[in-house]
Amino acid sequence: MNTNLLASAALAALCSLPCTAAEWPQWRGPAGQGHATATGLPATWSETSNVAWKTELPGRGWSSPVIDGKQIWLTTALETPAKKEDAERRLKGNTGNQPLNLLAQVELRALCVDRDSGKLTQNILLLTVRDPQWVHALNSYASCTPFIEDNRLYCHFGALGNACLDTRTGKVLWTNTALAVMHENGPGSSPVIWKDLMIFHLDGSDEQFIAALDKHTGKLAWKTTRAGEMNSNPQLKKSYGTPLVLNIKGKEQLISPGSDWLYSYDEKGRELWRVKYGLLGFSITPRPVAGLGMIFMSTGFMKAEILGIRYQGLDKPEIAWRYNKGAPTMPSPLLVGGDLYFVNDGGIFTCLDAQTGAEIYRERLGGNYSASPTFADGRIYVHSREGLTTVIKPGRKFEVLEKNQLPGKIFASLAVADRALFLRTDTGLYRLEHKPGKQAAR
């Protein structure tokens, strides 16, 4: 099996996204599927080998890098903690039972790093929010990955607001803070740019909807309330999904995972169809992937399952198979050729036959996982929260090629451009590439 050829063919067929010169325009790459076309990438590294540069980043944020030309953009949050007595008072409104972080103020910023030198060239204030909602201890206020297109950086911070930045001048072109929900665990959904729209999910415990802003002005274009019936418990209505633009029967559709239902919308926000998971599914973070006439997704927390949803040849998509052993609640799945790969939060790495859902193997990597895996240069890169990247050979036999440890924690997913990997930890951004004998620059 020519894995690279199959993967490239599947990637080319599955999504229809706007043309953009950006090499890595959004979360999980050009088609949002975790595939990169670059070759000559490193399989091994450490803090002192195959590191072209390392740049410390201010603030705290789990958003992944996006890359356009010489610019690498990320978001971050500068946090001012709330006083203990104020935090205790405000947290009385929390109906969940999770470890939370509460602030008096947060500054939401866009950072630009020069691709060649690693120099931090821009640190731009986008929004300042007083008394923001709490976030889960594993989350950040800057976890949503921005979208870059045509010298514009579109940033989404959930209920805290949205902003558009001119990447040539550093000027903030517009902001929009009019849309809000109660996230309970903080923001998590990344935006997509589709035609003239910036689209994102706002699925809270109080309201659940998908919204589109005019990408030129930031004004609301449409807002569509979720139509599917959900559990009566507000905590089981929230979700953190990211939509995917997919071409089905020659028509572009927005595939949108929400609590208990997978939805499809047109460019005006009108629902085209919805498929019920058939079991409780909420707090969805993994982004769906698509190929082979199917959509593959995780149903989120509690009774998490991987679903294979077939749309090819059908008037309405339907669930073709389901797999309930160790489905991820945070990392997204990865489709390579005819095989579906995923790592769950507790480090179980699984390979399924994508067409049938039949298990090929399950192996324990160890550690804890939030970042989504990436397929690049014939390898699968999987990152643990403990800073370990396991490099795996695609195929129906489990084979670990390398294990690479960095200090710090990894919550962000990989970005790839040219012959380099760009990996964000909780303290900095690394450019990883073949550099025999050279040490980290900073």
N, C-alpha and C positions, 0 to 999 in steps of 0.2 A: 504494500500500500504506500503510495506516495502521499505522505501526510501533508507536506507543505502545499502540494498541488490541490489536494482536496479542500484543505482549509481556505486557500486563496479563492477557489471557485465558489465555495459556500459563502464566504464573506462578501464577494462581489455581488452575489445574487440576493442577499437577504435584506439589505436596507437601502432606502432611497433617501439620502440626506442632502441638504444644500451643498453646492460646490463651495469649497473653501480652500484657500492656499495654506491654511494652518496644518502643520504636520500632525499635531496631536490636539485637536480642537475641543475635546470634551472628556468627561469621565469615561475611561475604557477605550479611548482612541477614536479614529475616524468614523467608524460605524457604531461606536458605543458597545462593542462586543468583546473587547479585550484582546484584539488581534493587532499585531504590528507587522509591517512589511520589511522593516530594516533587517539587514544581515551584518555579519561580522561583529556581533555583540558578545560581550564577555559572559562566561559561565561561572567564573570564579572571581571573588574579590574579598577584601577585608578592609579594615580601617586604614591600612598602610599599603595596599596593593590594588592595582587597577582602579584607583580613584584619581580622576583628572582634577577634581576640586570638590571641596565640601564647604558649604556656606551656612553659617548659623542664621536662623530665621527668628525674628522677634515675635512675641506673642505665642498663642496656642491655636492650632487649627489642624484638622485632619483632611482638608480638601486636597485633591490630587493635582499635580502640575498640569497645565495646558501650555502648548508650545506653538509659537508662530515666528518663523525666522530666527532672529537672534534673541528673541524674548521668551522667557519662561515666566508664566504668571501663576500665582497662588493667592489664596486669601488667608487671613489670620485674624485673631481676636486679641485685643489688649484688654485684660480683665482687671476690674477693681472689685475686690471681694466685698460682699455685704457684711455689715456688723452682725455679730452673733444673734443679738436680740431681734434685729430686723429680719434676719434669715428665718429664725424660728417662727416669727409671726407670719411671714409670707408663705412658709411651707405648710402651714395648717390647711391651705387650700388644696394640697396634693392628695389625691385619692388613691395613688398607687403605693407601692412598697419597694422603692428603688433607691440606691445611693445617689444623691443629687448634689449639684453644685449651684450655688446661688450668688449672684453678683449685685453690686450697687450700680455698676455701669460697665458697659462694654463698648469699645471702639472697634468697628469692623473695617478692616483695611485690605487693600490689594497690594501685593508685593511683586516686583519684577526683578528677575535675576538674569544677568547676561549669560547667554548660552555658552560662549567661548571661555570667558574668564571666571565665571561664577560670582562676579561682583553684584551685590545688591544695589540696583540702580534706581528703584522707585519704591516708596513706602507711602501709599496714598490713602488718606482717610475717606471712607465712603459714607459711613453712617455712625452716629453715636446714639446709643440707646440707654436710657436710665431705667433702673429696676427691670431688667429683662426677665423673661421667664427662666426658670431653672432648667438645667440640662442634666442628663444622666452623667454619672462619673466617667463612663467610657466614651462620652460624646464630647463635642466642642461646639462653640458658637459659630465656627467657620468650618463645618464638615461638608457643606455642599460644594462640589467642584464647579467652578465657573465654565462658561462656554465662550470661546474666542472665535470671531469671524469678522473678516473685512475691517481689521483695525479697531474692533470694538470688543470689549470684555464685558460679558453679561454675568453679573454676580447675584446669587440668590442666597438669602439667609433665613429662609422659612418665614415665620411670623414677624421676624425683626425687620424684614424689608428687602428691597431689590435695588440694584444700581447698575448703570451702564457707564463705562469708562472709555475714553478715546486713548488707545494704547500708544499713539504717536506723540500726543501732547501731554498725557497724564490728566486731562481735564475730565471731571465728572459731568457727563452729559445730561443725565437725569437720575432721579431716585423715585421710588414708589414705596410708601410704607402704609398703604391703605388697607391691605389684606392681612388678616390675622386669624389664627386659630390657637387652641391650647394644645401644644405638642406633647406635653407631659414629660418627654425625654429630650427635648430640644430639636433643632432643625436637622434634617438628614437627606432630603430629596434634592437631587441635582437638576438643573434646568436643561431644556433642549431649545435650540433655535430651529424653527420650522417655518420656511417662507419668511413672512414679515412679522413673525410672532416669537416671543419668548414665553415658553410654556413650562409650568411646574405644578406639582401636587401640593395641596394643603389639606391633609387628612388628619384632623385633630380629634380629641375626645369630644369636643363640642360640635364642630362642623366638619364636614368632609366634602371637598370639592377640588376640581382642577381649574386652573385659571391661565389665561393668556394675556400678555401685555403687548401692545404695539412696540416692536423692538426699536423703532426710531424715536418715539416720544415717551415711552414708559406708561402711557395711559392704558387703562383696562380695555381690552378688546372683547373678551367674553369670560364668563364664569359659569361653570356647569356643576351643579350639585350631584353627588353620587346617587344613583337611582336604585341600586340594589339593596335589598333588605339586609340589615346587619344585626349582630347580637345587641341586646338592650343595654348591656354594660358599657358605659362610655369608654372604659379603659381598653375594650376590645374592638373599638372602632378606629383607633389611631393607626397611622401607617406612615412609612417614609420612603415610598417607592419612587423610582425614576422612570419616566416614559421612554418609549422606543418608537421611532418612525419606521414603518414597515410597508412594503409594497405588496398588497394582496390583490390578485386578479387585475393587475395593472393600475390599481388605485392606492394612493398613499393614505395610510391610516396611522393614528396615534395609539399605540398599544400601551395601556395604562393599568398597572397593578395597584388595586386598592384592597382594603380589608374585605375578605370573603368573596371578592369578585375580580375578574380580569375584564377590563372594559376596552372598547375601541371607539375612538372619536374621529370626526372629520375636522377640517381646518377651521370650521366655525364653532367647534365645541359641541356638535350634535352627536349623541350616542348612536353608533352604528350597530353594535351588538355587545353583549356581556355574557360571560361564562362563570357560573358559580363553582367554587372549589369543591363543594360537597362536604366540607368540614370547616372548623374554625380556622381562619387565617387572618392575622393582623400583625401590626408592627413590621410590615414587610420592608426590608432594606435592599435585598438583592435585586439587581436589574435583570429583566428577562433577556434571553438570547434567542435567536431564531435562525432557522435553516432547515433544509430537507422538507419544506412545506409544513414546518411545525414551530411552535413557540415553547420554550422551556423556561420554567420559573420555579421559585420556592414560595411556599405559602406563608412563610414567616414563623411566628412563635407558637408555642404550646404544642400543637400536633403537626409540626412542620413536615411537609411532603414536597418532593420534586414532582412537578406535573409535566407531562408531554402533551401539548394541546395541538391537535392537527387542524389545519385550516385548508390545506391544498385539496381541491376537488369538492369542497363542502360549501353549502350556502351559509352555514353558520359553524364556526369552529366548535370542536368538542374535545373533551379529555380522552386521549387515546390510551394513556397509561399513567400510573402513579407509583411512586417509590417512597417508602416511609422509613428507611433506615438512615439516620444521621443526616437529614437535610440541613443545609446551612440556614441560619437566621440573619447573618450579616454578609458574608462573602457571596458574590454572584457566581453562577455557573459559567462554564466555558465549553463551547462547541468546537471541536477540532475534527474535521472529516466527518466520519459517521459516529464518533464517540462523544459523549457528554461527560465532562470532568467537573468535580466540585470538591471543596474542602469545607467541612463544617466548622463551627466556632470552636469545637474542642479538638480539632486536628485530625479528624478522620478524612482521608483522601479517597474518593470514590470515582470509578469509571463505569459508565453505563453504555449499553447500546442505545443510541439516540432514537432509533426508530421504534424499538420495542420496549425500552425501559429495563431490559434484562441486565442484571449485575454482571460485570466483567471482573472487577476486583474491588476490595475495600482494604485500605492499609492505614495504619496509624503513623502520622508524622510527629505527633506530640506538640505541645504548646497550645496557644489560643490564637484565634484568627478573626480579623475584621476586614482586612484588605481583600480585594478580588484578584484572582489569578490572571496572568497574562500569557498569551502564546506569542512567541517571538523567536525568529531564527531557528525554528524547528524544536524549540524547547518550551516547557511550561514553567513559569516562575511563580512561586507561592510564598507569601510573606506572613510570618507570625507576628503577633503583637510584641513578642520578646526580641524582635530584631533579626530573626533567622529567616533567610531566604533559602528554600529548597528548590533545586532545579531538577525537573522531572522530564524524562523522555516520553513523548506521546506514544501510545500503542497499547495493545491489549495485554502486555506484561508490565507489571509495575517495576520501574527502574529509576532509582535516584542517581542523577549524574553528579551533582555537587550540593554541598551545604555551605552557606556563606553567612557569617555572623557580623553584625554591626552593633555598636553600642546604641542604646536608646530603644524606643518603641516604634513599631510600624503600624499605623492605622490607614494611611493613604495607599491607593493603588499606584502601580507603576505607570510611568510615561516613557515613550520610546521615540527617538529621533536620530537620524543619521546612523552612526555606529555606536550609539551610547544609550544607556539606561539612566533615567532620572528618577531617583527614589527619595521620597520624603520620610524622615523620621520625626519624632516629636520635638527634636531640637534643630534639625537642619535638613538641607537638600544636598544630595550627592549626585555627581555626574560619574557614572561608572563606565569605563571602557578599557580596552587593552592598552596598558601603559607599562611595558616591561621595565622594571627597575626604578620606576618613579614613585614618589611618595605623595601623599595628599597635600594639596597646595595650601589649605587653610584648615 
